[in-house]
Amino acid sequence: MHEYVIETERLILRPLCDKDRDAIFKWVSDEDVAKYMVYNTYTSEDQVSEWLTYLKSVENEYHFGFVRKEDNELIGSGSVGPDSKREGFWGFGYNFRKDCWGYGFATEATKAMMQFANEKFGVSKFSSSHVEENKASGHVMEKCGLHFVNYGQFQKLDGSCRMRSMEYEGTLESIELVELQIKYAEDIWNFRQEIIDNDADSENQFAGCGCLDKCNSAEEWIRICKLRNSEETCNEGGTTVPSDMYLAVRKSDDRIVGIIDLRHHIDHPILGTWGGHTGYSVRPSERRKGYAKEMLRLNIRNARNLGIKKMLVTCDETNKVSEQTIISNGGIFEKSIEVEGTIIKRYWIDLTKVGEEG
């Protein structure tokens, strides 16, 4: 059995052990939970013990118990591992105690397992399925970036209870933050045009992009951003605080999916109040794929390398997606402030406490 532990905003994913027997029995003995699972409803805790013993012999499949942080209760379990029916894909599954349904725990845990498989084993293609009637699981899969591909057949492990299922597939693409390079000039300009075309009504349409909206070419923008890299030349670049600009590039096709900056300090009336250490924009055509969360995670690593201990990250009160990105990376809410009629929420990320992997 593996020893991996994953932490999310509200959950700790850890290996299951014998002492979890009572907690597990609470949901596997519930007919409503077992209805759409491959196992039949458990009738004794001895069955749980047998299953836990079986898990100790399983290889290449990573089972986790889902522990709710607020009360340290084990509320569900799940797994991720190679899909025997789809070459090159990894499948996943989960089940939760009934009183924990409807709170987004399944999506949170599944995204964490997918990220784990991607980072540890380089897995990018995922698959799963659910009984057609179980619409809630379909929503989870869609939120995790999977899409419906086909109908299939579901049945219990003992061959009973056959029902039509819906099969899903999806890709989790790896990205990296790279310094500005001329070779990306054309794609930078295409990125800029996408923002203009899609975010015309947004006041923060070029968040984290510096002066990209005011430049006449990508080459000009790169030159200005490089001037802003150091204390000695940032004044020439039109700012008093040095910063680093990064392109979030998808590894599989070298396409820019986002832009993010990192200010070396926030000893500045705007940055120290509502600007913060970083801002970011995700390409409109690449949104809702989890890139913002990963961009911030990687930038936390850059901030730590600069010696920053606490990172201020802010968002508009109405921007729930950005707020969730911050919280998912360890952001702790401090307070809300009003800036020219807009409510801005301030979050701090303690870089001495978030994981070394960012």
ZITAJO-V121910 format. One record per run of one state. SS is the DSSP state (A for helix, B for strand, O for the rest). FROM is the first residue (numbers start at 0). TO is the last residue. Records with the same first field share a line. If there is no record, write none. Layout:
SS->FROM-TO / FROM-TO
This chain:
O->0-4 / 7-9 / 14-16 / 28-29 / 34-43 / 55-59 / 68-71 / 82-88 / 96-96 / 100-103 / 121-123 / 131-133 / 143-144 / 154-161 / 171-173 / 179-180 / 198-216 / 227-241 / 250-253 / 263-269 / 275-278 / 282-282 / 286-289 / 305-308 / 316-318 / 328-330 / 339-340 / 350-357
B->5-6 / 10-13 / 60-67 / 72-81 / 89-95 / 124-130 / 145-153 / 162-170 / 174-178 / 242-249 / 254-262 / 279-281 / 309-315 / 331-338 / 341-349
A->17-27 / 30-33 / 44-54 / 97-99 / 104-120 / 134-142 / 181-197 / 217-226 / 270-274 / 283-285 / 290-304 / 319-327
